[in-house]
Amino acid sequence: MDLAALKRDLDGLKIDDHPAIVQQKSRDFYWYSPVLKQQLDHVTGDLIVTPKTEDEVIRVLAACHRNGVPVTPRGSGTGNYGQAMPLSGGVVLNLAEMNAVKTIALGRVVTGPGAVLADIDRATRAHSGQELRMSPSTYNTASIGGFVAGGSGGVGSIRWGGLRDLGNVIWLRTVTMEAEPRIMDLTGEEVLKVMHAYGTNGIITEVEMPLTASYDWIDVIVGFDDFMDAAGFGNDLAIQDGILAKLITPIAAPIPYDYFKRHQRFFRREQSIVVCMIAPHAMDAFVALTARSKGEIVFRADKEADLKGLPPAYELTWNHT
């Protein structure tokens, strides 16, 4: 690994070798696990390289191949299994500045890999009242490239399925790490080769994702005295095709009361809950189904006077970091 030669080859690109910055950008939320904290706490890269274009990515990959330097791609670092950590040192390829929303059309959006999911939705909603089909609970900070390369599904999956279900990623553009890097455009079944591969077989430089109609989703929490009643309600809601839901998450007592401190005032310690996001036009039907299931609506964002300090409901779900 010839880092001095690599720096010469990458002259003019954005490079950072300050130890504190390198360590910061070499980490994700691995430390949530005491096992991973012990195994990965020492891991750090040698350089942070931040490309702004696909041409710069190609230049970095060719130079790293030539100088025997490992490359680990990084989006926003919101994963919690060490996916974005440079186990062999070398270059952390920080893709955060490749964040342009390039094309918005009916049913689709094309972006750079570093585009944050919430920023994509802001752009597509303003453009044409559309939003991404699904997102992780780290929606406000996670990048689309990281989601595709390391995610499985999330908020919206109750309607659209998993991220790897065909049609949930339309097209990916990737660059290989070889002496002469190749650009590959992948569609259909081919996208699955890169999805959930953490960038180990190619660096994603553009993503095309499907869009759906956007709604001002209403956060609702329903309480039950028995967890199986909560789970049954979640299942009943999921198969109600006429009630448009984006999130349905049953959570057993006493977890909600003990750990959801900012929502704690809304439920009792012995209550299991179902965390939901419901389209406004479906709320009357949702309330009727809740009554039929003998659930108690303990929180409804559109009826709550004081929402200050409350995180969005989806941050209570989906392995949130």
N, C-alpha and C positions, 0 to 999 in steps of 0.2 A: 504494500500500500504506500504509494509515493504521494503524500499530501502536498509537498512543496511543488512538485511538477503539476499536480492538479490545480493548485492555485494559479500558477502561471498560465495554464491552459484556459482557465475561466476568468482571466483578467477582464474587468469591465462588467461582470455580473455582480449581483448583490450577494455578498458572502459575509458571514459573521462567524468568528472563531472565539469570541469572548466566552470564557468558561461558563459564566452564569446564564447567558443567553442560550448557549449550546445545551446545557443541562435542562433548562426550561423547555426548549423545543424538542428535547429527546424523550419527553414523558407524556403519558396520558393519565387516565384515572386508574391505572393498575393497582394503586395503593389501597383501593377499596377492599382488595383481597389480601388478608394477612399472608397467604401463601405466595402470591405474586409479589407482594412488597418485599418479602425475604429474598425471592429469586431474582428480582429485576431492579432492586434499588440502586445497584451499582452501574446500571446500563447508561451509557451516554455516547453520543456521536462525537465526531471530530470537527465537523463544519456544518453550518446551516447555509444552504444555498436556496435562494428565493427567485425562481424564474418568473418572468412576466408574460412570456409567449411560448408557443409550442416550439419555435426555433431554438429558444434558449434551453428548453427541456432536452431537445435533441443534442445540443452542444454539451450539456452537462452529462448526459448518459454516455455519449461517445468518449468524453474525456475520462469519466470514471472507469469505463471498461478498459481504456488504454492504460490507465495507471493503477489498475487493480484495487479500486476503492469501492466498497459496498455502498449501495443506495437504499435508503428507506423513505418512501413517500409519506407525507404528512398533510392532512387536511386541517381540521381544527383541534385534533387531539382529544376528542370527547369520548373515545372508546374507553372501556375499562378492563381490557384483557391484555394490554401490552401490544396491540396490533400495530401501533405507529412508533414502536420503540426500536432503535438501531442495535440489535443484539450483537452485531459484529463491528460496531463503530462505523466510521466512514461518514458519508454525507447524509444528512437529513434533508430531503428535498421538500421544502416548504411551498406548497401550492396555493397558499392563501391569497396571493395577489393575482392569480388567474381566475378572477371572480366575476367576469362580465356576464350579464344576461344578454345573449346575442340575438336570439330570434324568439318572438312570441307569435304563435298562430293558433287557430282554432284546434284545441285538443293537444297542443304540444309546445314545449319550450326547449331551447338549446342554450346551454350555459358552459362556462368554464368550470373546472373541477373544484375550484375554491369558492364558488358562490355559496353563500349561506342560505339554508332552506327558507328561513323567514324573509330574507331579502328577495329571493326568487318569487315568493308568494306576493310580496308587496308590489313587485313589478307586474306580475301577471294579473293581479286583481285590479290594479289601476288601469292596465291596458284593456282588459276585456272581461273582467269579472270571473276569472278562472283561478284555480289553485292546484298545487300538486296533489296527486291522489293520496299519498301517504308520506309520513315523516317520522323520524325518531322523536322521543320525548325531549331531546336536546335540540329541538327545532330552532331555537333562537341563536345557537352558536355552531351547530354542526354544518359541515360542508356537504354538498351534493356528491362530490367525488368520494369522500369518506363514507357516506351513507351507502353508495353503490358498492364500493370496494370492501366494506366491512360490516354493513348492516344486514338485517334479515326482514324487517317489516316495521310496523309501528302504528301510529295513530292514522287511521284510515284503512288498516288491514282488515277490519271487521267487514268492510264492504268490498275491498279490492284484492284481498289475499296477500300473500307474501311477496316480497320484493323480487324473488326469483321466479314468480309465476309469469309465464310468457305474456308480453305486452306491457308489463309494468316498468320496463326500461326499453325504450325504442331503439336507441343507437348509442354506441360508444366509440370514441376515437382514442386509440392507444398508441404509445410509442414503446418499442422494445429496447432493451439494453444490450447492444451488440457493438462490434467495431463500427458497423454502419447501421445505426438504428433504423428500423422500419416503422412506417406509419400504417396502422391497421384500422379499417372501418368495420365495425362489427354490428350485425343486426340479427333479429330472430334468435334462433338457438345459439348462435355464436357468442352473444353477449354473456351467456352463462359462464363462459370460460374465464372471464375477467371479474365477474361479480363475486364478491365474498372471497376474493383471492388476495386482498390486502396489498395489491400492487406488486406482488411477487413475480408476476409474469408479464408485466407491462404497466406503463404509467398512463393513467387516463388523462387526456388533455381536453376532451369535450364530451358532453353528455346531452342526450336528447331524452326528455321525460314526457310522459303523457300528463295532460291536465284534465281537470273536471270542473264543474260549476262550483263557484265559491259561495259560501254562506257565512253569516255572522253566527257561528256556532255558539250554542248556549251550554255552559258547564252546569251539570246537574249531578248531585250525589244522592243516592237512594239508600236508606238504612233498613236493615233486617236483623231480627233477633237471632236468626240461625244462618250459618254460612251457606248451607245447601239451598235455602230459600233464595239467598242472594245469587248463587250460581244458577239456579233454575230461572230466576228472573232475567239474568243476563242471556241465557240461552233463548228464552222466549222472545226477548227483545231482538236478538240477532236474527231470528227467522221471520220477524215481522217486516216484510218487504215494503210495506207502506209507511213505516216510520224510519225516516232517514237519520241514521246514527253514524258518527265518525269514530266513536270510542265507546267500548263497553268493557269495564274492568272490575270484576268482583275481587274484593280484598277481605280476608278473614280478620275478625276481631281477635286480639286487641290491637293489631297492627295500626289501624287508622288512628285510634285515640293516642296510642303511645308514641307514634313517630310522625304523624302529620300535624305538627305543633301549631302551625298557623291556621289550620282548619279545625283544630281540636274542639273549639267551642260549638261546633255544629252537630256533634254526635256523642253518644254515650260510649263508655269503654267497652261494653259488652256487645256493641253493634258491629256487625259486618256491613260492608257497604258495596255499592256498585257505582263506579265513577263513569259518567257518560258525557258525551258531547252530542247534542241534538240540534238539528236544523230548526229554525224558528217556526216554520209552517207545520212542523210535526209535533210541536209541544203538546197540543191538546190531546192528540192520540197517545203520546207518551204518558201523560198524566193519567189517562184512562187505563192504560195497561198497568201502570204502577198501582193504581187502586185495585184493579182486578187481582194483582199479585200480592196485595196486602203489604206493600212496601210503604215506607215513609220518606217523602222527599225532604231531606234535612238541609239541603243547600241547592239554591237555584240562582245562578249569577244574575239573571235579568230581573230578579225580585229582591236582591240583597242590596241594601242601601250603602253599606260600607265594604268595599272590596279592597281597600288600601292594604298593601302588604301581603295579599293573597297571591300565591303563584297560580298560573293556569292549571286547570284540572289535569291536563296530560302530564304535568311534571310529577304527579303522584303515581304514575304508571310506567310500564315498559322499561323497567330496569334503569330508571333515570339516574344520571350522574350530575 
